[in-house]
Amino acid sequence: MEAPRWWTVRRAHSNRPATYRCPFCGGLLHAMSEHMVIAPEGDVEHRRHAHSECVAAEHRAGRLHTYDDWRKAQPRKRWFRR
């Protein structure tokens, strides 16, 4: 599978007694704590739960691009009239 060009990122918090493993640090993450859900190119079937601090650190390091980051990096179309 190719690496995603961008990630959807949103805040999450649940009352479920579930535990996840953060994909960045490998630490445990309790669903009842404030955290983030990330999805490659908006594909919620492959979403991951991650610590908010880990998501912020990955974004600052340039390893986690949001859709807005990706759009800003795309070449702009120029419209010329002849």
MARTI-32574 format. One record per atom (N, C-alpha, C, CB): residue number from 0; residue in three letters; atom name; x, y, z. Coordinates in nm, 3 decimals. Atoms other than C-alpha are relative to their C-alpha. Glycine has a CB too. Layout:
residues N
NUM, ALA, CA, X, Y, Z;
...
//
This chain:
residues 82
0, MET, N, 0.084, -0.118, 0.000;
0, MET, CA, 0.000, 0.000, 0.000;
0, MET, C, 0.088, 0.124, 0.000;
0, MET, CB, -0.095, 0.000, 0.121;
1, GLU, N, -0.076, -0.124, 0.008;
1, GLU, CA, 0.131, 0.346, -0.091;
1, GLU, C, -0.025, 0.085, 0.124;
1, GLU, CB, -0.037, 0.079, -0.126;
2, ALA, N, 0.017, -0.093, -0.111;
2, ALA, CA, 0.188, 0.605, 0.179;
2, ALA, C, -0.105, 0.104, -0.038;
2, ALA, CB, 0.135, 0.069, 0.038;
3, PRO, N, 0.103, -0.100, 0.032;
3, PRO, CA, -0.107, 0.846, 0.202;
3, PRO, C, 0.062, 0.137, -0.024;
3, PRO, CB, -0.103, 0.008, 0.112;
4, ARG, N, -0.047, -0.135, 0.029;
4, ARG, CA, -0.061, 1.195, 0.060;
4, ARG, C, -0.037, 0.096, 0.113;
4, ARG, CB, -0.057, 0.051, -0.133;
5, TRP, N, 0.046, -0.086, -0.108;
5, TRP, CA, -0.258, 1.349, 0.349;
5, TRP, C, -0.086, -0.082, 0.096;
5, TRP, CB, -0.080, 0.120, -0.056;
6, TRP, N, 0.077, 0.065, -0.105;
6, TRP, CA, -0.446, 1.259, 0.667;
6, TRP, C, -0.113, 0.091, 0.047;
6, TRP, CB, 0.090, -0.039, 0.117;
7, THR, N, 0.107, -0.070, -0.069;
7, THR, CA, -0.780, 1.361, 0.812;
7, THR, C, 0.032, -0.013, 0.149;
7, THR, CB, -0.143, -0.058, -0.036;
8, VAL, N, -0.030, -0.001, -0.144;
8, VAL, CA, -0.730, 1.459, 1.177;
8, VAL, C, -0.117, 0.063, 0.072;
8, VAL, CB, 0.133, 0.076, 0.031;
9, ARG, N, 0.107, -0.058, -0.081;
9, ARG, CA, -1.003, 1.514, 1.434;
9, ARG, C, 0.016, -0.038, 0.146;
9, ARG, CB, -0.138, -0.044, -0.053;
10, ARG, N, -0.004, 0.029, -0.144;
10, ARG, CA, -1.037, 1.530, 1.810;
10, ARG, C, -0.098, -0.112, 0.030;
10, ARG, CB, -0.034, 0.126, 0.083;
11, ALA, N, 0.088, 0.111, -0.038;
11, ALA, CA, -1.191, 1.229, 1.981;
11, ALA, C, -0.002, -0.015, 0.151;
11, ALA, CB, 0.046, -0.131, -0.067;
12, HIS, N, 0.018, 0.032, -0.142;
12, HIS, CA, -1.320, 1.128, 2.322;
12, HIS, C, -0.120, -0.093, 0.004;
12, HIS, CB, -0.022, 0.131, 0.091;
13, SER, N, 0.108, 0.098, -0.004;
13, SER, CA, -1.538, 0.832, 2.407;
13, SER, C, -0.025, -0.043, 0.143;
13, SER, CB, 0.033, -0.121, -0.088;
14, ASN, N, 0.034, 0.056, -0.132;
14, ASN, CA, -1.716, 0.685, 2.708;
14, ASN, C, 0.016, -0.151, 0.002;
14, ASN, CB, -0.143, 0.038, 0.039;
15, ARG, N, -0.022, 0.145, 0.008;
15, ARG, CA, -1.631, 0.334, 2.589;
15, ARG, C, 0.126, -0.039, 0.077;
15, ARG, CB, 0.011, -0.046, -0.148;
16, PRO, N, -0.120, 0.045, -0.070;
16, PRO, CA, -1.386, 0.138, 2.803;
16, PRO, C, 0.095, -0.076, -0.093;
16, PRO, CB, -0.037, -0.089, 0.118;
17, ALA, N, -0.089, 0.064, 0.097;
17, ALA, CA, -1.160, 0.063, 2.504;
17, ALA, C, 0.142, 0.054, 0.017;
17, ALA, CB, -0.049, 0.023, -0.145;
18, THR, N, -0.141, -0.041, -0.003;
18, THR, CA, -0.782, 0.079, 2.479;
18, THR, C, 0.057, -0.019, -0.140;
18, THR, CB, 0.082, -0.081, 0.106;
19, TYR, N, -0.064, 0.004, 0.131;
19, TYR, CA, -0.584, 0.156, 2.163;
19, TYR, C, 0.150, 0.014, 0.019;
19, TYR, CB, -0.055, 0.113, -0.092;
20, ARG, N, -0.145, -0.021, -0.001;
20, ARG, CA, -0.215, 0.166, 2.076;
20, ARG, C, 0.031, 0.113, -0.097;
20, ARG, CB, 0.077, -0.132, -0.039;
21, CYS, N, -0.034, -0.115, 0.082;
21, CYS, CA, -0.079, 0.495, 1.944;
21, CYS, C, 0.096, -0.045, -0.111;
21, CYS, CB, 0.064, 0.114, 0.086;
22, PRO, N, -0.087, 0.043, 0.110;
22, PRO, CA, 0.076, 0.440, 1.597;
22, PRO, C, 0.135, 0.072, -0.003;
22, PRO, CB, -0.070, 0.021, -0.132;
23, PHE, N, -0.124, -0.077, 0.002;
23, PHE, CA, 0.348, 0.697, 1.666;
23, PHE, C, 0.097, -0.039, 0.112;
23, PHE, CB, -0.031, 0.146, 0.010;
24, CYS, N, -0.090, 0.032, -0.112;
24, CYS, CA, 0.484, 0.615, 2.013;
24, CYS, C, -0.013, -0.144, 0.047;
24, CYS, CB, -0.027, 0.092, 0.115;
25, GLY, N, 0.022, 0.138, -0.042;
25, GLY, CA, 0.342, 0.264, 2.060;
25, GLY, C, -0.060, -0.013, 0.139;
25, GLY, CB, 0.129, -0.075, -0.005;
26, GLY, N, 0.057, 0.002, -0.134;
26, GLY, CA, 0.200, 0.362, 2.399;
26, GLY, C, -0.150, -0.027, -0.002;
26, GLY, CB, 0.027, 0.131, 0.070;
27, LEU, N, 0.143, 0.027, -0.012;
27, LEU, CA, -0.143, 0.267, 2.525;
27, LEU, C, -0.077, 0.131, 0.007;
27, LEU, CB, -0.029, -0.086, 0.124;
28, LEU, N, 0.086, -0.117, 0.008;
28, LEU, CA, -0.428, 0.510, 2.474;
28, LEU, C, -0.140, -0.044, 0.041;
28, LEU, CB, 0.001, 0.064, -0.143;
29, HIS, N, 0.134, 0.035, -0.047;
29, HIS, CA, -0.756, 0.492, 2.664;
29, HIS, C, -0.103, 0.086, -0.073;
29, HIS, CB, -0.012, 0.019, 0.153;
30, ALA, N, 0.102, -0.070, 0.079;
30, ALA, CA, -1.066, 0.586, 2.464;
30, ALA, C, -0.065, 0.113, 0.080;
30, ALA, CB, -0.107, -0.098, -0.048;
31, MET, N, 0.064, -0.102, -0.082;
31, MET, CA, -1.198, 0.790, 2.757;
31, MET, C, 0.087, 0.125, 0.016;
31, MET, CB, -0.033, -0.057, 0.136;
32, SER, N, -0.086, -0.117, -0.009;
32, SER, CA, -0.901, 1.027, 2.737;
32, SER, C, -0.014, 0.084, -0.127;
32, SER, CB, 0.148, -0.043, 0.021;
33, GLU, N, -0.002, -0.085, 0.119;
33, GLU, CA, -0.878, 1.323, 2.500;
33, GLU, C, 0.110, -0.052, -0.092;
33, GLU, CB, 0.023, 0.152, 0.037;
34, HIS, N, -0.098, 0.047, 0.096;
34, HIS, CA, -0.701, 1.204, 2.185;
34, HIS, C, -0.044, 0.038, -0.140;
34, HIS, CB, 0.020, -0.152, 0.011;
35, MET, N, 0.030, -0.032, 0.139;
35, MET, CA, -0.705, 1.228, 1.805;
35, MET, C, -0.027, -0.129, -0.078;
35, MET, CB, 0.115, 0.080, -0.064;
36, VAL, N, 0.022, 0.109, 0.095;
36, VAL, CA, -0.836, 1.003, 1.530;
36, VAL, C, 0.055, 0.050, -0.133;
36, VAL, CB, -0.153, -0.041, -0.010;
37, ILE, N, -0.057, -0.035, 0.129;
37, ILE, CA, -0.638, 1.008, 1.206;
37, ILE, C, -0.044, -0.104, -0.102;
37, ILE, CB, 0.155, 0.010, 0.008;
38, ALA, N, 0.043, 0.091, 0.106;
38, ALA, CA, -0.750, 0.858, 0.875;
38, ALA, C, 0.076, 0.035, -0.127;
38, ALA, CB, -0.155, 0.008, -0.024;
39, PRO, N, -0.075, -0.028, 0.122;
39, PRO, CA, -0.537, 0.823, 0.560;
39, PRO, C, -0.093, 0.042, -0.114;
39, PRO, CB, 0.081, -0.123, -0.042;
40, GLU, N, 0.080, -0.057, 0.109;
40, GLU, CA, -0.690, 1.044, 0.289;
40, GLU, C, -0.149, -0.014, 0.026;
40, GLU, CB, 0.036, -0.067, -0.131;
41, GLY, N, 0.140, 0.004, -0.038;
41, GLY, CA, -1.019, 1.039, 0.480;
41, GLY, C, -0.062, -0.138, 0.006;
41, GLY, CB, -0.077, 0.082, -0.093;
42, ASP, N, 0.050, 0.139, 0.000;
42, ASP, CA, -1.052, 0.658, 0.469;
42, ASP, C, -0.022, -0.046, 0.144;
42, ASP, CB, 0.100, -0.096, -0.074;
43, VAL, N, 0.028, 0.034, -0.140;
43, VAL, CA, -1.225, 0.594, 0.803;
43, VAL, C, 0.009, -0.149, 0.029;
43, VAL, CB, -0.137, 0.050, 0.037;
44, GLU, N, -0.018, 0.145, -0.022;
44, GLU, CA, -1.201, 0.218, 0.751;
44, GLU, C, 0.141, -0.030, 0.052;
44, GLU, CB, -0.026, -0.078, -0.132;
45, HIS, N, -0.139, 0.021, -0.043;
45, HIS, CA, -0.825, 0.256, 0.818;
45, HIS, C, 0.044, 0.104, 0.102;
45, HIS, CB, 0.093, 0.004, -0.121;
46, ARG, N, -0.031, -0.103, -0.099;
46, ARG, CA, -0.846, 0.515, 1.096;
46, ARG, C, 0.083, -0.058, 0.115;
46, ARG, CB, -0.129, 0.064, 0.054;
47, ARG, N, -0.082, 0.037, -0.115;
47, ARG, CA, -0.609, 0.510, 1.392;
47, ARG, C, -0.022, 0.102, 0.110;
47, ARG, CB, 0.151, -0.009, -0.038;
48, HIS, N, 0.010, -0.088, -0.116;
48, HIS, CA, -0.634, 0.655, 1.741;
48, HIS, C, 0.142, 0.030, 0.046;
48, HIS, CB, -0.085, -0.065, 0.114;
49, ALA, N, -0.135, -0.041, -0.038;
49, ALA, CA, -0.331, 0.854, 1.856;
49, ALA, C, -0.006, 0.106, 0.109;
49, ALA, CB, 0.078, 0.053, -0.122;
50, HIS, N, -0.011, -0.106, -0.101;
50, HIS, CA, -0.219, 1.073, 2.146;
50, HIS, C, 0.003, 0.136, -0.071;
50, HIS, CB, 0.128, -0.020, 0.088;
51, SER, N, 0.001, -0.135, 0.058;
51, SER, CA, -0.284, 1.442, 2.072;
51, SER, C, 0.141, 0.056, -0.011;
51, SER, CB, -0.086, 0.094, 0.085;
52, GLU, N, -0.137, -0.050, 0.000;
52, GLU, CA, 0.077, 1.523, 2.164;
52, GLU, C, 0.083, -0.065, -0.111;
52, GLU, CB, 0.066, -0.026, 0.136;
53, CYS, N, -0.073, 0.071, 0.106;
53, CYS, CA, 0.210, 1.260, 1.923;
53, CYS, C, -0.040, 0.051, -0.138;
53, CYS, CB, -0.026, -0.152, 0.009;
54, VAL, N, 0.046, -0.053, 0.128;
54, VAL, CA, -0.006, 1.390, 1.637;
54, VAL, C, 0.061, 0.137, -0.024;
54, VAL, CB, -0.156, 0.008, -0.004;
55, ALA, N, -0.057, -0.135, 0.013;
55, ALA, CA, 0.112, 1.747, 1.703;
55, ALA, C, 0.150, -0.009, -0.031;
55, ALA, CB, -0.023, 0.081, 0.129;
56, ALA, N, -0.144, 0.014, 0.024;
56, ALA, CA, 0.477, 1.635, 1.714;
56, ALA, C, 0.029, -0.049, -0.141;
56, ALA, CB, 0.062, -0.096, 0.102;
57, GLU, N, -0.018, 0.051, 0.136;
57, GLU, CA, 0.447, 1.440, 1.387;
57, GLU, C, -0.030, 0.108, -0.103;
57, GLU, CB, -0.089, -0.124, -0.023;
58, HIS, N, 0.034, -0.109, 0.092;
58, HIS, CA, 0.280, 1.736, 1.218;
58, HIS, C, 0.110, 0.105, -0.002;
58, HIS, CB, -0.135, 0.065, 0.041;
59, ARG, N, -0.109, -0.098, -0.007;
59, ARG, CA, 0.549, 1.979, 1.340;
59, ARG, C, 0.125, -0.051, -0.071;
59, ARG, CB, 0.033, 0.032, 0.145;
60, ALA, N, -0.118, 0.060, 0.063;
60, ALA, CA, 0.818, 1.738, 1.215;
60, ALA, C, -0.018, -0.020, -0.151;
60, ALA, CB, 0.031, -0.134, 0.066;
61, GLY, N, 0.024, 0.013, 0.143;
61, GLY, CA, 0.656, 1.730, 0.870;
61, GLY, C, -0.027, -0.141, -0.047;
61, GLY, CB, 0.116, 0.053, -0.074;
62, ARG, N, 0.026, 0.139, 0.037;
62, ARG, CA, 0.571, 1.360, 0.878;
62, ARG, C, -0.149, -0.033, -0.008;
62, ARG, CB, 0.066, -0.093, 0.099;
63, LEU, N, 0.144, 0.020, 0.003;
63, LEU, CA, 0.192, 1.400, 0.907;
63, LEU, C, -0.062, 0.123, -0.066;
63, LEU, CB, -0.060, -0.025, 0.144;
64, HIS, N, 0.056, -0.112, 0.076;
64, HIS, CA, 0.033, 1.619, 0.639;
64, HIS, C, -0.151, -0.007, 0.003;
64, HIS, CB, 0.052, 0.001, -0.145;
65, THR, N, 0.145, -0.007, 0.006;
65, THR, CA, -0.326, 1.730, 0.670;
65, THR, C, -0.042, 0.030, -0.143;
65, THR, CB, -0.055, 0.108, 0.097;
66, TYR, N, 0.050, -0.031, 0.134;
66, TYR, CA, -0.546, 1.784, 0.367;
66, TYR, C, 0.036, 0.144, -0.036;
66, TYR, CB, -0.153, -0.021, -0.007;
67, ASP, N, -0.034, -0.140, 0.029;
67, ASP, CA, -0.490, 2.161, 0.397;
67, ASP, C, 0.148, 0.016, -0.034;
67, ASP, CB, -0.035, 0.089, 0.121;
68, ASP, N, -0.144, -0.004, 0.031;
68, ASP, CA, -0.111, 2.109, 0.403;
68, ASP, C, 0.024, -0.047, -0.144;
68, ASP, CB, 0.081, -0.088, 0.100;
69, TRP, N, -0.018, 0.060, 0.133;
69, TRP, CA, -0.133, 1.892, 0.091;
69, TRP, C, -0.050, 0.095, -0.108;
69, TRP, CB, -0.074, -0.134, -0.009;
70, ARG, N, 0.056, -0.092, 0.099;
70, ARG, CA, -0.358, 2.139, -0.096;
70, ARG, C, 0.091, 0.120, -0.023;
70, ARG, CB, -0.139, 0.049, 0.043;
71, LYS, N, -0.090, -0.115, 0.013;
71, LYS, CA, -0.120, 2.429, -0.025;
71, LYS, C, 0.124, -0.033, -0.081;
71, LYS, CB, 0.041, 0.049, 0.139;
72, ALA, N, -0.121, 0.042, 0.071;
72, ALA, CA, 0.167, 2.228, -0.176;
72, ALA, C, -0.026, -0.032, -0.148;
72, ALA, CB, 0.059, -0.120, 0.068;
73, GLN, N, 0.033, 0.035, 0.139;
73, GLN, CA, -0.018, 2.159, -0.504;
73, GLN, C, 0.023, 0.120, -0.090;
73, GLN, CB, -0.147, -0.049, -0.012;
74, PRO, N, -0.018, -0.111, 0.094;
74, PRO, CA, 0.070, 2.364, -0.810;
74, PRO, C, -0.134, 0.067, -0.031;
74, PRO, CB, 0.066, -0.050, -0.131;
75, ARG, N, 0.123, -0.074, 0.031;
75, ARG, CA, -0.183, 2.634, -0.882;
75, ARG, C, -0.022, 0.002, -0.150;
75, ARG, CB, 0.008, 0.144, 0.056;
76, LYS, N, 0.035, -0.008, 0.142;
76, LYS, CA, -0.364, 2.630, -1.213;
76, LYS, C, -0.001, 0.146, -0.039;
76, LYS, CB, -0.138, -0.068, -0.030;
77, ARG, N, 0.000, -0.136, 0.052;
77, ARG, CA, -0.307, 2.940, -1.414;
77, ARG, C, -0.099, 0.009, -0.114;
77, ARG, CB, 0.143, 0.043, -0.046;
78, TRP, N, 0.099, -0.022, 0.103;
78, TRP, CA, -0.583, 3.072, -1.629;
78, TRP, C, 0.044, 0.118, -0.084;
78, TRP, CB, -0.142, 0.023, 0.060;
79, PHE, N, -0.045, -0.104, 0.091;
79, PHE, CA, -0.461, 3.265, -1.927;
79, PHE, C, -0.104, 0.022, -0.108;
79, PHE, CB, 0.136, -0.038, -0.062;
80, ARG, N, 0.087, -0.031, 0.115;
80, ARG, CA, -0.666, 3.443, -2.186;
80, ARG, C, 0.090, 0.033, -0.117;
80, ARG, CB, -0.097, 0.118, 0.031;
81, ARG, N, -0.079, -0.029, 0.119;
81, ARG, CA, -0.533, 3.456, -2.534;
81, ARG, C, -0.069, 0.100, -0.086;
81, ARG, CB, 0.027, -0.126, -0.080;
//
